[in-house]
Amino acid sequence: MVKRKDIRSMQPNERQKQLADLQMELMKANAQVSSGSAPKNPGQIREIKKSIARILTIEKELKNQEVGKKDE
């Protein structure tokens, strides 16, 4: 699980890499579930989705802050 404080301290390229890694991990976990096998950690998919959402939310917040500064 990635924490908000950690995400905010990352550089933009680090956030993108983390996001790509989490999306790949989610894809693997979903493939495992769809093939019929039980996941090793049932709560893992939910945590991955939450982490992806956190990264995307912070990305959007930072982008909106930059746009707001340009308007002033």
Secondary structure, DSSP 8 states (H G I E B T S, - for coil): ---HHHHHHS-HHHHHHHHHHHHHHHHHHHHHHHTT---SSTTHHHHHHHHHHHHHHHHHHHHHHHHHHHH-
